[in-house]
Amino acid sequence: MWPRNDLIELLGITHPIIQAPMAGSTTPELAAAVANAGGLGSLGMATCSTEKMRDDLEETRALTNRAVNVNFFVHDEPDTSGDASPAMRAHLAGYYAKLGLGEVAGAAAPFTSFDDERLEIVLAHPPRVVSFHFGLPGAAVLRRVKESGATVLSSATTPEEARILEAGGADAIIAQGYEAGGHRGTFAVPFEAGEIGTMALVPQVVDAVSIPVIAAGGIADGRGIAAAFALGASGVQMGTAFLDTPEAATDALSRGVMREASAGDTRITRSHSGRPARGVENRLMRETAAITAGAAPFPAQYGLTGPLSAASRKQGSPDFVATWSGQAVAMNRQMPAAELLETLVAEAQAILGG
Ligand SMILES: Cc1cc2nc3c(=O)[nH]c(=O)nc-3n(C[C@H](O)[C@H](O)[C@H](O)COP(=O)(O)O)c2cc1C
């Protein structure tokens, strides 16, 4: 039915389509709907409290007994002693004043990297798949994850990163092209070196490793899925396409922003979080483009931008609210997740001749 079956067999799924883990946007209902339709449903848990992690893992298990993926960030805890650049602080002070928010808040991380507490919760609710963004955890932690029976995925933005992940124990590689929405997974090279489009990246990653490759970034319909297989991928990971399903946690403000977006409306910025991420351009991104490199280290920049985002959201304004999306956001469809998955499968099969 599909040109390559290695990923399907590795993950225990029917269709080689992964609904991307998206911190803050995925829900047990979304992951379960995709899983029950034969794809791989994912929970983006990087920014969750440990209580929410437990609740969501239990809720998901009650909704599906199919394979589900649970995702975390792996990053250095930020050194906030240097805070943001003076130019960034001074610029944000103008917004704070206009919104009546007082002094600019300090750099502070709102969530931590994958740690022992999170590891224990994962081991107590063992998911079929665990994926990491920004590299892999240390060898001892990864060994415990794998001993639980989980298959491990991580994102690469260059062939070199893919080789590092394979050598480190990943079971399959997500080749994340420059078109992708959300944070760049780049972890071993300068961010600029990882600015490779999906079309160029996927075959080079396929050539660099001997494990299955999953294409990600700008894939919105069956044409993109068929193209990924033609490039040598064994499956796809799609994020933006699932953001306007009713099961996603996307709020009305961001749904409106995405529905109005055109092909050229997304940009990569550090200004929200401190790390390069792609979203629909908003006022913060536009007006800090020249000083975005002066953001506080990830994720401590959120300490500075969080109050702006909350105030903006309260006013129903997208000015300071991040709407992470990929370059194909204008192709989004508003339909239930299971129907979207079935549509994607039918479209891809019509091209691939399955
Ligand atoms: C709103 C949003 C949030 C994301 N959050 C995560 C995350 O928490 N973990 C992760 O590994 N990838 C995350 N990503 C990146 C996706 O895994 C994937 O690389 C990307 O969605 C693929 O590009 P596309 O959005 O064009 O389909 C996120 C993407 C979006 C759009």
The ligand as a Gaussian input file, in Angstrom:
#p B3LYP/6-31G(d) Opt

LIG

0 1
 C        2.524000      25.103000      16.691000
 C        3.733000      24.208000      16.569000
 C        4.347000      23.734000      17.712000
 C        5.422000      22.827000      17.615000
 N        5.935000      22.289000      18.760000
 C        6.835000      21.269000      18.669000
 C        7.209000      20.535000      19.840000
 O        6.740000      20.805000      20.955000
 N        8.095000      19.526000      19.664000
 C        8.606000      19.169000      18.438000
 O        9.389000      18.227000      18.362000
 N        8.265000      19.858000      17.329000
 C        7.379000      20.882000      17.420000
 N        6.992000      21.543000      16.275000
 C        7.624000      21.201000      14.982000
 C        6.999000      19.957000      14.342000
 O        7.470000      18.801000      14.988000
 C        7.352000      19.815000      12.847000
 O        8.725000      19.885000      12.656000
 C        6.682000      20.858000      11.986000
 O        5.346000      21.075000      12.395000
 C        6.699000      20.432000      10.540000
 O        6.364000      21.497000       9.696000
 P        4.857000      21.898000       9.296000
 O        4.330000      22.641000      10.486000
 O        5.030000      22.736000       8.092000
 O        4.080000      20.630000       9.071000
 C        5.941000      22.459000      16.352000
 C        5.319000      22.984000      15.198000
 C        4.240000      23.838000      15.288000
 C        3.590000      24.348000      14.028000

